[in-house]
Amino acid sequence: MTASFDVIIPARYGASRLPGKLLRDIAGKPMIHRTYERARESKAEQIIVATDDDGIARAVDSFGGTVFRSQSEHATGTDRIAETVENLRFEKNRIIVNLQGDEPCVPGGLIDQVAECLAGATEAEMATVSLPLVRHEDVNDPSVVKVVVDRSGYALYFSRAPIPFFREDVPTDSGIHPRYMRRHIGLYAYRVGYLSRFVTLEPSPLEEVEKLEQLRALWHGDRIAVATAESLPGPGVDTLADLEEVIQIFERRDR
């Protein structure tokens, strides 16, 4: 199935661990440019950077990207995207992929996949992707979000804690059971009509405890389709160490 979709990149300047990271240089280009280039590698018909920051807007203008100037008070990137689609009058069945501005290594094919997953999942309001969790050190790492799904591939729960919990001891040679324990990749697709409704829903207690916005959808009885990623996402950038790793990736790529 070939899905028709657009990509919106919510982009804010502030970040608690790495302020101004979207304008940080990655091998000669600001991070937001690198992320925009990944979106261009997908089959998206339109790519928009939604930001309230003058510096980010100027950077996007400089490389010929499309900018929507959003309001500044948004609590989440999803809220920023919802404002964008409302103001630009997107059709309610249009599929939007939310690509975070600090993901300069996401393959274009993975963006296509999450859009196609939603297009093919008629019972789902959202779609996302996951991978088997293969590193033992990630099991108890709260920055690595885990997801469990039902037999049809719909999310049952997302958590920063290890899920599922193995009551019996796990063999030390394998550390984990990748068949059941999966790493969530924070790439989302939604239809505009649902997105507009989602941002009006009351945040759930589980969302507030885990700090995972997608739990709001599950709390309110909505379904999230979870595809198995067909390509590796590459590292996102939350810290200076992440940034240095990504710079090295691009320097090797550009040689």
SULMO-V888724 format. One line per field, one symbol per residue. phi: phi as a letter, one per 40 degrees, with the letter a starting at -180 (. if undefined). A space follows every 10 residues. Layout:
phi: ???
This chain:
phi: .bccabbbbc bbccaccadg ccbccbfgbc dccccccccc cccdcabbcb abbccccccc dcbgcbbbcc cccccbcccc ccccccccfc cccccbbcbc ccbcbccdcc cdcccccccc bccccbaaba bdcbbcccdb cccccbbbbc ccgbccabac ccbccccccc dcccgabddb cbccbcbbba cdccdccdcc ccdcdcdccc fbccccccdc gcbbcbccdc accgccbbbc cdccccdccc ccccc
